[in-house]
Amino acid sequence: MSYSFRPALVGLILLLVGCQSSTPPRLVERLALLPFANLTGDRSLDWLSRGAQVVLNRQLATSRTVSVTAYGEVADAVLGRATRILHGTIEKMGNGFRLAAYTEDGVTHRQAGERIELKVTAGQVLVGFDRLARLLATDSGAVAVTQPAALAAFVEAQTLPLSEARKAALTRAAQLDPQFALPMLALAEYSIGTGRRDEAEAALAAAGTRQLDPIERQQVALLRANLAQSGASPDRAPQGEALAKLAEAAPSQPNVQAFAASSMLRLRQAAPAVAAYERALRVDPENADFWNRLGYAQAYLGHLPAARQAIETYQRLEPNEPNPLDSLGEVHYMGGQFKAAAEYFQAGFAKAPQFGGGRALLKAAYARLLDGQFEPAEQAFAQYAKSGGASPLIEVARAQWLYASGQPEVALKGLAESAAKATGPLASLYQTHRCALLLRSDRPAAQAAARAAVAAAATTPAVFCAFLSQPSVLPAEWQARAERAFPGPAAVAFRRQALAYALFFDGHYTEAFPLIEALLLETNLDGDSEFRVLLAECQWRTGRWESARETVARWPLPAADSLFAGRMVPAYVVAILRTAEHFDDNAVSRRWSPIGQKLTRSLE
């Protein structure tokens, strides 16, 4: 199972203030920064505790020998597999301060190296932090901030929620030190997050005039790309370029690499994501989550052996967890290795039956079905249904399974019977799924099911089905219907998807194709299964054979909660058969014809 990571804009600036065992010698130390203890007795200086983390984090971020992450306490650093943990104190000493620090070995928990003591005047405390950074890494970066009041305001801003008060504190920090870049970057993030494009552009322009380290320069570029992507004519290419350069600027920072890689996968750029995860693992080779994510990124590229190797490493690091088996099942399923996929899914279920709500059995059933093992497939689904107890969602899963496995009449009858016994949202749920499965075969019946769904509960899926099941019309009228049904800028995304699906299910494949392709290109690689099924059909129906062959190369996992889950498997089998026949690929046709004959009754 892939744990999808969808990073928000807010927090990018302090990305390095967040995650990371072994024993020396080490090429890169994973250094955990703890808050410095304020021993001055003056509570007005508490900001120095967090301020020390901010300054050291920023200066060490560009180091090639130290991977730096800030933590709140030792236990968190140990969980993050830090190889060194920095402890520090700040004490009053006459008219100045004494800064003391030592590192603790993350494995033995003994002091590592000599204790460092620095004496500074009251106005030179930031110079003391700079000297400490240079003692920790000879290749540390330039000083981040020179005015204590600016750092104090920035630290205050980080304690505030996203609000005008936070904006005010960041503005004050930026004004107090004209070279301090972090407040301007944070202001740009805040403005982008609140939809204030003009303010964001002004903040980024101002940030560009400040003292930026290599990572900050790429953060500015990424924020500019994010701002452009949110405009009227989005272009995702600059985001990918900025993410790649951000990753290259911080080779020793695994958390930056992971952020960039996850963001690249959202942009459907699997190859650079693989490179970023590999860089992260060179620094943090025991990070099980990175190995899992790397495995999926390799699978998206069609590199099954590399995907399997990465996830097997994940499994060695987490031998008692069921997720590695589930991940192995999913990457083999994507690669069309259904027998192995089913075995991994069932082994995962045996290890932890409650994991993922028992869905490993459902995935095993689909894998057995596609491997031509019809009786074991039915047995796996029956076991899954039994494990779900009396959950009403089991009836939906049963209908989707029956439809997918070539028993559409039984599926539709079951949903109708379940709807007749239910009321409210549950009745609406059954009727929406019934409508979705009827759209192709019986539009009037689909429309009746949609009306019943809306009457029971006007949920979003019910409204969606009511729109899709309207009488057939020309594409221009569908466009007009969509604009009437879902008006205004807030409904743009929903309107686009509703129009794409309406055109598709009404047989207007030429017009549906660009809309579905756009939806696919805007969707994360780990959540694009349904769009790829629809796109594959649009491609073969409109003669885009080369594109169809590329689309069907990676098998889509059955969507967990889709209204159209039941048609995904048979529709994809048909797409493979049609594409193979076009290219006169007899071996593929022979392999899938027996399965196709059983499954595609649902689509007739």
C-alpha positions as CSV (number, residue, x, y, z in Angstrom):
1,M,0.0,0.0,0.0
2,S,1.4,3.4,-1.0
3,Y,0.9,6.1,1.6
4,S,0.2,9.1,-0.5
5,F,2.1,12.2,0.5
6,R,0.5,15.4,-0.7
7,P,2.7,18.3,0.7
8,A,1.0,21.6,1.2
9,L,2.5,24.9,0.3
10,V,2.6,26.1,3.9
11,G,5.7,24.7,5.6
12,L,8.1,24.5,2.6
13,I,10.3,27.2,4.1
14,L,10.8,25.2,7.3
15,L,10.9,21.9,5.5
16,L,14.3,21.3,6.8
17,V,13.0,21.7,10.3
18,G,11.5,18.2,10.4
19,C,13.1,14.4,10.0
20,Q,16.1,11.6,10.5
21,S,21.5,5.4,12.8
22,S,24.5,3.6,12.4
23,T,27.9,4.1,13.9
24,P,31.0,5.9,12.6
25,P,32.6,6.3,10.2
26,R,29.8,8.0,8.3
27,L,30.0,9.9,5.0
28,V,27.0,12.1,6.2
29,E,26.0,12.6,9.8
30,R,22.3,12.8,10.4
31,L,22.3,15.6,13.0
32,A,19.2,16.3,15.1
33,L,18.9,19.8,16.4
34,L,17.0,20.1,19.7
35,P,15.8,23.4,21.1
36,F,18.5,25.1,23.1
37,A,17.7,25.3,26.8
38,N,17.2,28.9,28.0
39,L,19.1,29.0,31.4
40,T,19.2,32.8,31.6
41,G,16.2,33.0,33.9
42,D,14.8,35.7,31.5
43,R,11.6,34.5,29.8
44,S,11.8,37.3,27.3
45,L,14.8,35.4,25.8
46,D,12.8,32.1,25.2
47,W,12.8,32.9,21.5
48,L,16.5,32.0,21.5
49,S,15.6,28.4,22.1
50,R,13.9,28.0,18.8
51,G,16.0,30.7,17.2
52,A,19.1,28.6,17.6
53,Q,17.4,25.8,15.7
54,V,16.3,28.1,12.9
55,V,19.8,29.6,12.4
56,L,21.7,26.3,12.6
57,N,19.2,24.5,10.4
58,R,19.5,27.1,7.7
59,Q,23.3,27.3,7.8
60,L,23.8,23.5,7.8
61,A,21.2,22.8,5.2
62,T,23.6,23.2,2.3
63,S,26.4,21.1,3.9
64,R,27.5,18.0,2.0
65,T,28.6,16.3,5.3
66,V,25.7,17.0,7.6
67,S,22.1,16.1,7.2
68,V,20.2,18.4,9.6
69,T,16.7,18.1,11.1
70,A,15.1,19.9,14.0
71,Y,13.2,18.0,16.7
72,G,11.3,18.9,19.8
73,E,12.9,16.2,22.1
74,V,15.3,13.3,22.2
75,A,12.7,10.6,21.7
76,D,11.6,12.1,18.4
77,A,15.2,12.3,17.2
78,V,15.8,8.7,18.1
79,L,12.7,7.7,16.2
80,G,14.0,9.7,13.3
81,R,17.2,7.6,13.3
82,A,19.5,10.6,14.0
83,T,23.2,9.6,14.2
84,R,24.0,12.6,16.3
85,I,21.8,14.7,18.6
86,L,22.8,18.3,19.4
87,H,22.1,19.5,22.9
88,G,22.6,23.2,23.7
89,T,22.2,25.7,26.5
90,I,22.2,29.5,26.7
91,E,23.3,31.2,29.9
92,K,23.8,34.7,31.0
93,M,27.5,35.6,31.6
94,G,28.1,39.2,32.7
95,N,26.9,41.4,29.9
96,G,26.9,38.6,27.4
97,F,26.0,35.0,27.0
98,R,27.7,31.6,27.2
99,L,26.6,29.1,24.5
100,A,27.3,25.5,25.3
101,A,26.7,22.5,23.1
102,Y,27.6,18.8,22.8
103,T,26.5,16.0,20.6
104,E,25.1,12.7,21.7
105,D,25.6,9.6,19.6
106,G,22.2,8.5,18.3
107,V,23.0,4.8,18.8
108,T,25.0,4.5,22.0
109,H,23.6,7.7,23.6
110,R,27.0,8.7,24.8
111,Q,28.6,12.0,24.4
112,A,30.3,12.2,21.0
113,G,33.3,14.6,20.9
114,E,34.2,17.5,23.1
115,R,31.8,19.9,24.7
116,I,31.8,23.3,22.9
117,E,31.6,26.5,24.8
118,L,31.4,30.0,23.2
119,K,31.3,33.3,25.0
120,V,29.6,36.2,23.2
121,T,28.5,39.7,24.0
122,A,24.7,40.4,24.2
123,G,24.6,41.8,20.7
124,Q,26.7,39.0,19.2
125,V,24.5,36.0,20.1
126,L,23.8,35.3,16.4
127,V,27.5,35.4,15.7
128,G,27.9,32.7,18.3
129,F,25.3,30.5,16.5
130,D,27.3,31.1,13.3
131,R,30.5,30.0,14.9
132,L,28.8,26.9,16.3
133,A,27.5,26.0,12.8
134,R,31.0,26.2,11.4
135,L,32.3,23.9,14.2
136,L,29.6,21.4,13.3
137,A,30.3,21.5,9.6
138,T,33.2,23.2,7.9
139,D,31.1,23.6,4.8
140,S,28.2,25.3,6.5
141,G,26.4,28.1,4.7
142,A,26.4,31.9,5.2
143,V,24.9,33.7,8.1
144,A,21.1,33.7,7.8
145,V,20.2,36.7,10.0
146,T,22.2,39.5,11.7
147,Q,19.5,41.2,13.7
148,P,18.3,39.4,16.9
149,A,14.9,41.2,16.8
150,A,14.3,40.0,13.3
151,L,14.9,36.4,14.4
152,A,12.7,36.9,17.4
153,A,9.8,38.1,15.2
154,F,10.3,35.2,12.8
155,V,10.2,32.7,15.7
156,E,7.1,34.3,17.0
157,A,5.4,34.0,13.6
158,Q,6.1,30.2,13.6
159,T,4.0,29.9,16.8
160,L,1.0,31.6,15.3
161,P,-1.7,30.0,13.1
162,L,-2.1,31.1,9.5
163,S,-3.6,34.5,10.2
164,E,-3.1,38.2,9.9
165,A,-1.1,38.1,13.1
166,R,1.3,35.7,11.6
167,K,1.6,37.8,8.5
168,A,2.3,40.9,10.7
169,A,5.1,39.1,12.6
170,L,6.7,37.9,9.3
171,T,6.5,41.4,7.9
172,R,8.1,42.8,11.0
173,A,10.9,40.2,10.8
174,A,11.5,41.1,7.1
175,Q,11.6,44.8,7.9
176,L,14.1,44.4,10.8
177,D,16.7,42.7,8.7
178,P,16.8,43.5,4.9
179,Q,19.0,40.4,4.2
180,F,16.9,37.9,6.1
181,A,15.3,35.7,3.4
182,L,13.2,33.3,5.4
183,P,10.4,35.8,6.4
184,M,9.9,36.9,2.8
185,L,9.7,33.3,1.6
186,A,7.2,32.5,4.4
187,L,5.2,35.6,3.4
188,A,5.1,34.5,-0.2
189,E,3.8,31.1,1.0
190,Y,1.2,32.7,3.1
191,S,0.0,34.9,0.3
192,I,-0.2,32.0,-2.2
193,G,-2.1,29.9,0.4
194,T,-4.6,32.7,0.9
195,G,-5.0,33.5,-2.8
196,R,-3.3,36.9,-2.7
197,R,-1.4,36.7,-6.0
198,D,-0.2,40.3,-6.1
199,E,1.2,40.1,-2.5
200,A,2.8,36.8,-3.3
201,E,4.5,38.2,-6.4
202,A,5.8,41.2,-4.4
203,A,7.1,39.0,-1.6
204,L,9.0,36.8,-4.1
205,A,10.4,39.8,-5.9
206,A,11.6,41.1,-2.5
207,A,13.0,37.7,-1.6
208,G,15.1,37.7,-4.8
209,T,17.0,40.8,-3.6
210,R,18.0,39.2,-0.3
211,Q,20.9,36.9,0.7
212,L,19.7,33.5,-0.6
213,D,21.5,30.2,-0.2
214,P,21.3,27.7,-3.0
215,I,18.3,25.9,-1.5
216,E,16.4,29.2,-0.9
217,R,17.0,30.2,-4.5
218,Q,15.3,27.1,-5.6
219,Q,12.5,27.6,-3.1
220,V,11.9,31.0,-4.7
221,A,11.8,29.3,-8.1
222,L,9.4,26.7,-6.8
223,L,7.1,29.2,-5.2
224,R,7.0,31.2,-8.5
225,A,6.1,28.0,-10.3
226,N,3.4,27.2,-7.8
227,L,2.0,30.7,-8.2
228,A,2.0,30.3,-12.0
229,Q,0.3,26.9,-11.7
230,S,-2.5,28.5,-9.7
231,G,-3.2,31.0,-12.5
232,A,-5.6,31.0,-15.4
233,S,-3.2,29.1,-17.8
234,P,-1.4,26.5,-15.6
235,D,1.9,25.1,-16.8
236,R,3.3,22.3,-14.7
237,A,6.7,22.1,-16.3
238,P,8.3,24.9,-14.2
239,Q,7.2,23.1,-11.1
240,G,9.0,20.0,-12.1
241,E,12.2,21.9,-13.1
242,A,12.2,23.8,-9.8
243,L,11.7,20.6,-7.8
244,A,14.6,18.8,-9.6
245,K,16.9,21.8,-8.9
246,L,15.8,22.0,-5.3
247,A,16.6,18.3,-4.8
248,E,20.0,18.8,-6.5
249,A,20.8,21.8,-4.2
250,A,20.3,19.7,-1.0
251,P,21.9,16.2,-1.7
252,S,22.6,15.6,2.0
253,Q,19.0,16.4,3.2
254,P,16.8,13.4,2.9
255,N,13.7,15.3,3.9
256,V,14.2,17.7,1.0
257,Q,14.7,14.8,-1.3
258,A,11.5,13.1,-0.1
259,F,9.5,16.3,-0.4
260,A,10.8,16.9,-4.0
261,A,10.2,13.2,-4.9
262,S,6.6,13.1,-3.6
263,S,5.9,16.4,-5.4
264,M,7.4,15.1,-8.6
265,L,5.1,12.1,-8.4
266,R,2.1,14.5,-8.1
267,L,3.4,15.9,-11.4
268,R,3.7,12.4,-12.9
269,Q,7.5,12.7,-13.1
270,A,8.6,9.3,-11.9
271,A,12.1,9.2,-13.2
272,P,13.4,12.3,-11.3
273,A,11.4,11.1,-8.2
274,V,13.4,7.8,-8.3
275,A,16.6,9.8,-8.4
276,A,15.5,11.9,-5.5
277,Y,14.5,8.9,-3.4
278,E,17.9,7.2,-4.2
279,R,19.7,10.3,-3.0
280,A,17.7,10.3,0.2
281,L,18.5,6.7,0.8
282,R,22.2,7.2,0.3
283,V,22.0,9.4,3.4
284,D,19.3,7.5,5.3
285,P,19.5,3.9,4.1
286,E,17.4,2.6,7.0
287,N,14.3,4.7,6.2
288,A,11.7,2.1,5.4
289,D,9.2,4.5,4.1
290,F,11.6,5.9,1.5
291,W,12.3,2.3,0.3
292,N,8.5,1.8,-0.1
293,R,8.0,5.0,-2.0
294,L,11.0,4.2,-4.2
295,G,9.5,0.9,-5.0
296,Y,6.3,2.5,-6.2
297,A,8.1,5.1,-8.2
298,Q,10.0,2.3,-10.0
299,A,6.8,0.5,-10.6
300,Y,5.3,3.6,-12.2
301,L,8.2,3.5,-14.7
302,G,7.5,-0.2,-15.4
303,H,10.7,-1.3,-13.6
304,L,9.3,-4.3,-11.7
305,P,12.6,-5.9,-10.7
306,A,13.9,-2.6,-9.2
307,A,10.5,-2.0,-7.6
308,R,10.5,-5.5,-6.0
309,Q,14.1,-5.0,-4.8
310,A,13.3,-1.7,-3.1
311,I,10.2,-3.1,-1.4
312,E,12.0,-6.2,-0.3
313,T,14.5,-3.9,1.4
314,Y,11.5,-2.2,3.1
315,Q,10.3,-5.6,4.2
316,R,13.7,-6.5,5.8
317,L,13.5,-3.2,7.7
318,E,9.9,-3.8,8.8
319,P,9.6,-7.7,9.0
320,N,6.6,-7.7,11.3
321,E,4.5,-5.2,9.2
322,P,1.9,-6.3,6.7
323,N,2.3,-3.3,4.4
324,P,5.5,-4.5,2.6
325,L,3.5,-7.6,1.4
326,D,0.7,-5.3,0.3
327,S,3.1,-3.1,-1.5
328,L,4.7,-6.1,-3.2
329,G,1.2,-7.2,-4.3
330,E,0.4,-3.8,-5.7
331,V,3.6,-3.4,-7.8
332,H,3.3,-6.9,-9.2
333,Y,-0.4,-6.2,-10.0
334,M,0.7,-3.0,-11.8
335,G,3.2,-5.0,-13.7
336,G,0.6,-7.6,-14.8
337,Q,2.1,-10.4,-12.6
338,F,-1.2,-11.4,-11.1
339,K,-0.3,-14.8,-9.7
340,A,2.5,-13.3,-7.6
341,A,0.4,-10.3,-6.7
342,A,-2.4,-12.5,-5.3
343,E,0.0,-14.5,-3.3
344,Y,1.5,-11.4,-1.7
345,F,-2.0,-10.0,-1.0
346,Q,-3.1,-13.1,0.7
347,A,0.1,-13.4,2.7
348,G,-0.4,-9.8,3.9
349,F,-4.0,-10.7,4.9
350,A,-2.7,-13.8,6.8
351,K,-0.2,-11.6,8.7
352,A,-2.7,-9.0,9.7
353,P,-6.4,-9.6,8.7
354,Q,-7.5,-6.2,9.9
355,F,-4.9,-4.2,8.0
356,G,-6.6,-1.9,5.5
357,G,-10.0,-3.2,6.4
358,G,-9.1,-6.6,4.9
359,R,-8.9,-5.1,1.4
360,A,-5.9,-7.3,0.6
361,L,-8.3,-10.1,0.0
362,L,-10.4,-8.0,-2.4
363,K,-7.2,-7.1,-4.3
364,A,-6.2,-10.8,-4.3
365,A,-9.6,-11.7,-5.7
366,Y,-9.1,-9.3,-8.6
367,A,-5.6,-10.6,-9.2
368,R,-6.8,-14.2,-9.3
369,L,-9.6,-13.2,-11.7
370,L,-7.1,-11.6,-14.1
371,D,-4.8,-14.7,-13.8
372,G,-7.7,-16.8,-15.0
373,Q,-8.1,-18.6,-11.7
374,F,-11.9,-18.1,-11.5
375,E,-12.7,-20.4,-8.6
376,P,-9.9,-19.2,-6.3
377,A,-10.9,-15.6,-7.2
378,E,-14.5,-16.3,-6.0
379,Q,-13.2,-17.9,-2.9
380,A,-11.0,-14.9,-2.1
381,F,-13.9,-12.5,-2.6
382,A,-16.2,-14.7,-0.4
383,Q,-13.5,-14.6,2.3
384,Y,-13.3,-10.8,1.9
385,A,-17.1,-10.4,2.2
386,K,-17.1,-12.6,5.3
387,S,-14.3,-10.6,6.9
388,G,-16.3,-7.4,6.4
389,G,-19.1,-8.6,8.6
390,A,-22.4,-6.7,8.3
391,S,-20.9,-3.5,6.8
392,P,-23.3,-2.0,4.2
393,L,-20.3,-1.3,2.0
394,I,-19.8,-5.0,1.5
395,E,-23.0,-5.0,-0.6
396,V,-21.5,-2.3,-2.8
397,A,-18.2,-4.2,-3.1
398,R,-20.2,-7.4,-3.9
399,A,-22.1,-5.7,-6.7
400,Q,-18.9,-4.2,-8.2
401,W,-17.2,-7.6,-8.0
402,L,-20.2,-9.4,-9.7
403,Y,-20.2,-6.8,-12.4
404,A,-16.5,-7.0,-12.9
405,S,-16.5,-10.8,-13.1
406,G,-19.1,-10.9,-15.8
407,Q,-22.4,-11.2,-13.8
408,P,-24.0,-7.8,-14.4
409,E,-27.6,-8.9,-13.9
410,V,-26.9,-10.4,-10.5
411,A,-24.9,-7.2,-9.5
412,L,-27.8,-4.9,-10.5
413,K,-30.4,-7.1,-8.8
414,G,-28.4,-7.1,-5.6
415,L,-28.1,-3.3,-5.5
416,A,-31.8,-2.9,-6.2
417,E,-32.7,-5.3,-3.4
418,S,-30.3,-3.6,-1.0
419,A,-31.7,-0.1,-1.9
420,A,-35.3,-1.3,-1.3
421,K,-34.4,-2.3,2.3
422,A,-32.6,0.9,3.1
423,T,-33.4,4.6,3.6
424,G,-31.6,7.9,3.6
425,P,-27.9,8.0,2.7
426,L,-27.6,4.2,2.6
427,A,-30.4,3.9,0.0
428,S,-28.8,6.8,-2.0
429,L,-25.5,4.9,-1.9
430,Y,-26.9,1.8,-3.4
431,Q,-28.9,3.7,-6.0
432,T,-25.9,5.8,-7.1
433,H,-23.8,2.6,-7.7
434,R,-26.7,1.1,-9.5
435,C,-27.0,4.1,-11.7
436,A,-23.3,4.1,-12.5
437,L,-23.4,0.5,-13.6
438,L,-26.5,1.1,-15.8
439,L,-25.2,4.2,-17.7
440,R,-24.0,2.2,-20.6
441,S,-26.6,-0.5,-20.9
442,D,-29.9,1.2,-19.9
443,R,-29.8,5.0,-19.7
444,P,-33.6,5.3,-18.7
445,A,-33.0,2.8,-15.9
446,A,-29.9,4.7,-14.8
447,Q,-31.9,7.9,-14.7
448,A,-34.6,6.3,-12.5
449,A,-31.9,5.1,-10.2
450,A,-30.3,8.5,-10.0
451,R,-33.7,10.1,-9.2
452,A,-34.2,7.6,-6.4
453,A,-30.7,8.3,-5.1
454,V,-31.3,12.1,-5.0
455,A,-34.7,11.6,-3.4
456,A,-33.2,9.4,-0.6
457,A,-30.3,11.8,0.0
458,A,-28.9,14.5,-2.3
459,T,-25.3,13.5,-1.8
460,T,-22.6,14.7,-4.2
461,P,-22.4,11.2,-5.9
462,A,-26.1,11.2,-6.3
463,V,-26.1,14.7,-8.0
464,F,-23.2,13.5,-10.1
465,C,-25.1,10.4,-11.3
466,A,-28.2,12.5,-11.9
467,F,-26.2,14.7,-14.3
468,L,-24.6,11.8,-16.1
469,S,-27.8,9.9,-16.7
470,Q,-29.7,12.6,-18.5
471,P,-30.9,11.8,-22.0
472,S,-28.3,11.7,-24.8
473,V,-27.5,15.0,-26.5
474,L,-24.8,16.5,-28.7
475,P,-21.5,17.5,-27.0
476,A,-22.4,21.2,-27.2
477,E,-25.5,20.6,-25.2
478,W,-23.6,18.6,-22.6
479,Q,-21.3,21.6,-22.2
480,A,-24.3,23.9,-21.7
481,R,-25.8,21.4,-19.2
482,A,-22.6,21.3,-17.2
483,E,-22.4,25.1,-17.0
484,R,-26.0,25.3,-15.9
485,A,-25.7,22.5,-13.3
486,F,-22.4,23.5,-11.8
487,P,-22.0,27.3,-12.3
488,G,-19.3,29.6,-10.9
489,P,-15.5,29.4,-10.3
490,A,-15.8,27.3,-7.2
491,A,-17.3,24.4,-9.2
492,V,-14.8,24.4,-12.1
493,A,-13.1,21.1,-11.1
494,F,-16.3,19.3,-10.5
495,R,-17.8,20.7,-13.7
496,R,-14.8,19.6,-15.8
497,Q,-15.0,16.0,-14.5
498,A,-18.8,15.8,-14.8
499,L,-18.6,17.0,-18.5
500,A,-15.7,14.5,-19.3
501,Y,-17.7,11.6,-17.8
502,A,-20.9,12.6,-19.4
503,L,-19.4,12.8,-22.9
504,F,-17.6,9.5,-22.3
505,F,-20.7,7.6,-21.1
506,D,-22.8,9.1,-23.9
507,G,-20.3,7.8,-26.5
508,H,-18.7,11.1,-27.5
509,Y,-15.2,9.7,-27.3
510,T,-13.5,12.3,-29.5
511,E,-14.8,15.2,-27.4
512,A,-14.2,13.3,-24.1
513,F,-10.6,12.4,-24.9
514,P,-8.9,15.8,-24.3
515,L,-10.9,16.3,-21.1
516,I,-10.0,12.9,-19.7
517,E,-6.4,13.2,-20.7
518,A,-6.2,16.6,-18.9
519,L,-7.7,15.0,-15.8
520,L,-5.2,12.2,-15.9
521,L,-2.3,14.6,-16.3
522,E,-3.4,16.5,-13.3
523,T,-3.7,13.4,-11.1
524,N,-1.0,11.9,-8.9
525,L,0.4,8.6,-10.3
526,D,-0.9,6.7,-7.3
527,G,-4.5,7.8,-7.8
528,D,-5.0,7.7,-11.6
529,S,-6.4,4.2,-12.1
530,E,-9.9,5.3,-13.2
531,F,-8.8,8.0,-15.5
532,R,-6.4,5.6,-17.2
533,V,-9.2,3.1,-17.8
534,L,-11.4,5.8,-19.4
535,L,-8.5,7.2,-21.4
536,A,-7.6,3.7,-22.7
537,E,-11.1,3.3,-24.1
538,C,-11.1,6.8,-25.6
539,Q,-7.8,6.0,-27.3
540,W,-8.7,2.7,-28.9
541,R,-12.2,4.0,-29.9
542,T,-10.6,7.0,-31.7
543,G,-7.7,5.1,-33.3
544,R,-4.9,6.4,-31.1
545,W,-3.2,3.0,-31.0
546,E,0.3,4.0,-30.0
547,S,-1.0,6.0,-27.1
548,A,-3.4,3.2,-26.1
549,R,-0.5,0.7,-26.0
550,E,1.4,3.0,-23.7
551,T,-1.6,3.5,-21.4
552,V,-2.4,-0.2,-21.0
553,A,1.2,-1.1,-20.2
554,R,0.6,-0.5,-16.4
555,W,-2.4,-2.2,-14.9
556,P,-4.7,0.0,-12.8
557,L,-5.5,-1.1,-9.3
558,P,-9.3,-1.3,-8.7
559,A,-10.4,1.9,-7.1
560,A,-11.5,1.5,-3.5
561,D,-14.5,3.7,-3.5
562,S,-15.3,4.5,-7.2
563,L,-18.8,4.4,-8.6
564,F,-17.2,2.8,-11.6
565,A,-15.0,0.2,-10.0
566,G,-17.0,-2.7,-11.5
567,R,-16.3,-1.7,-15.1
568,M,-12.6,-1.0,-14.6
569,V,-11.3,-4.6,-15.0
570,P,-13.4,-5.6,-18.0
571,A,-12.9,-2.3,-19.7
572,Y,-9.1,-2.6,-19.4
573,V,-9.2,-6.2,-20.6
574,V,-11.1,-4.9,-23.7
575,A,-8.6,-2.1,-24.2
576,I,-5.7,-4.6,-24.1
577,L,-7.5,-7.0,-26.5
578,R,-8.3,-4.2,-29.0
579,T,-4.8,-2.7,-28.8
580,A,-3.2,-6.1,-29.2
581,E,-5.4,-7.0,-32.2
582,H,-4.6,-3.7,-33.9
583,F,-0.9,-4.5,-33.7
584,D,-1.6,-8.2,-34.6
585,D,-0.2,-9.3,-31.2
586,N,-1.5,-12.8,-31.3
587,A,0.2,-13.9,-28.1
588,V,-1.5,-11.1,-26.1
589,S,-4.8,-11.8,-27.8
590,R,-4.6,-15.5,-27.0
591,R,-3.7,-14.8,-23.4
592,W,-6.5,-12.5,-22.7
593,S,-9.3,-13.8,-24.9
594,P,-10.5,-16.5,-22.5
595,I,-10.6,-14.0,-19.7
596,G,-12.2,-11.4,-22.0
597,Q,-15.0,-13.7,-22.9
598,K,-15.9,-14.2,-19.3
599,L,-15.5,-10.6,-18.1
600,T,-16.8,-8.4,-20.9
601,R,-20.4,-9.4,-20.7
602,S,-20.7,-6.5,-18.2
603,L,-19.9,-4.0,-21.0
604,E,-22.2,-5.4,-23.7
